[in-house]
Amino acid sequence: MKSINPRVGPGLFLGFFVAYGFLAGNIQLDFWSTGEAFSARSFPYVIAFAGALVSLLLLAFPGLPPDALTGKRFLPAGLLLCLMVACSFAIDYLGFAITFAAFLILASLCLGERRPARLAVTSITVVVSLWVIMEQLGIYLRPGALFEGWFS
């Protein structure tokens, strides 16, 4: 069986992230956010830069031989993709905190973490930290339709 050159994947991702960064400039900004340092384009630019940088590093230093990329980790990757889709549907009903905490716990379980204390401490710390950051930035996080009347 012929193996694929280990530089093909990073090359494709580099092209994707360069195009993503280029297209991020087409994101429409509100008139009051055009002069701001942080706008709707900021995070896509950061993602494009980070992805292109990682792709360039993988092109320069292809560490794994092609035989190491067998199907051992495709099941957890598929489960994580399904979990992300499920969370996108659940966030409107359950809200940010519960959905994101459940996502972190279930994703960690998919990746092999089995210590309940570590799962709980990590998910609670990350969710509370993100909630505090969002509050400081003035971003309102809806509690979800399930808890809509509780936090008025």
C-alpha positions in Angstrom: 0.0 0.0 0.0 1.4 3.4 -1.0 1.7 5.9 1.9 0.7 9.5 1.6 3.4 12.1 1.9 3.3 13.5 5.5 3.4 17.1 4.1 0.1 16.9 2.2 -2.2 17.3 5.2 -0.3 20.3 6.7 -0.2 21.9 3.2 -3.9 21.6 2.8 -4.5 23.0 6.3 -2.1 25.9 5.5 -4.2 26.7 2.4 -7.4 26.5 4.4 -6.2 28.8 7.2 -4.7 31.4 4.7 -8.1 31.4 2.9 -9.9 31.6 6.2 -7.8 34.6 7.3 -8.3 36.3 4.0 -12.1 35.8 4.1 -12.3 37.0 7.7 -11.7 40.4 6.3 -15.1 40.2 4.7 -16.9 40.0 8.1 -19.2 43.0 8.4 -18.6 45.3 11.4 -21.1 47.5 13.1 -20.4 51.2 12.7 -19.5 51.6 16.4 -17.0 48.7 16.3 -14.9 49.7 13.3 -12.3 51.6 15.4 -12.2 49.1 18.3 -9.1 47.0 19.0 -11.3 43.9 19.5 -14.1 43.3 17.0 -15.9 40.4 15.2 -12.8 39.9 13.0 -10.3 39.6 15.8 -10.9 36.0 16.8 -11.1 34.7 13.2 -7.7 36.4 12.6 -6.2 34.8 15.7 -7.5 31.4 14.6 -6.2 31.8 11.1 -2.8 33.0 12.3 -2.5 30.1 14.8 -3.6 27.5 12.4 -1.2 28.7 9.7 1.6 28.8 12.2 1.0 25.2 13.3 0.6 24.1 9.7 4.0 25.7 8.8 5.6 24.0 11.8 4.2 20.7 10.7 5.5 21.3 7.2 8.9 22.1 8.5 9.0 19.2 11.1 6.8 16.3 10.1 7.3 14.3 13.2 5.2 11.2 12.8 5.8 8.6 10.1 2.7 7.8 7.9 2.3 4.4 9.6 1.6 6.2 13.0 -1.6 7.7 11.6 -3.6 4.5 11.7 -7.3 4.5 12.7 -6.6 4.1 16.4 -7.9 7.5 17.3 -10.8 7.9 14.8 -13.5 6.8 17.3 -12.7 9.4 19.9 -12.4 12.1 17.2 -15.8 11.1 15.8 -17.3 11.1 19.3 -16.0 14.6 19.9 -17.5 15.8 16.6 -20.9 14.4 17.6 -20.5 15.9 21.0 -19.8 19.3 19.5 -22.9 19.1 17.4 -25.0 18.0 20.4 -23.7 20.9 22.4 -24.6 23.4 19.7 -28.2 22.2 20.0 -28.3 22.0 23.8 -26.8 25.5 24.5 -30.1 27.3 23.8 -32.0 25.1 26.2 -29.5 24.4 29.0 -27.4 27.6 28.8 -23.7 28.2 28.5 -22.5 27.0 32.0 -24.2 23.6 32.1 -23.7 22.8 28.4 -20.0 23.8 28.4 -19.3 21.9 31.7 -21.0 18.8 30.4 -19.1 19.1 27.1 -15.7 19.3 29.0 -16.6 16.3 31.2 -17.8 14.2 28.3 -14.9 15.2 26.0 -12.4 14.3 28.7 -14.1 11.0 29.1 -13.9 10.4 25.3 -10.2 11.1 25.5 -9.6 8.7 28.3 -9.6 10.7 31.5 -11.3 8.7 34.3 -10.6 10.5 37.5 -13.9 12.1 38.7 -12.2 14.7 40.9 -10.0 16.0 38.0 -13.0 16.0 35.7 -15.1 18.1 38.1 -12.4 20.5 39.2 -11.3 21.1 35.6 -14.7 21.7 34.1 -15.9 23.9 37.0 -12.7 26.0 36.9 -12.8 26.5 33.1 -16.5 27.3 33.0 -16.3 29.8 35.9 -13.2 31.4 34.5 -14.8 31.9 31.1 -18.0 33.2 32.7 -16.0 35.8 34.7 -14.1 36.9 31.5 -17.4 37.2 29.6 -18.9 39.3 32.4 -15.8 41.6 32.5 -16.2 42.1 28.7 -19.8 42.9 29.1 -21.1 39.9 27.2 -24.4 38.6 28.4 -24.7 34.8 28.6 -28.3 33.6 28.6 -29.0 31.1 31.3 -30.9 28.9 28.8 -34.6 28.3 28.2 -34.7 25.7 31.1 -33.7 28.3 33.6 -35.1 31.5 32.0 -37.4 32.5 34.9 -34.9 31.7 37.6 -32.4 34.5 37.0 -34.5 37.6 36.3 
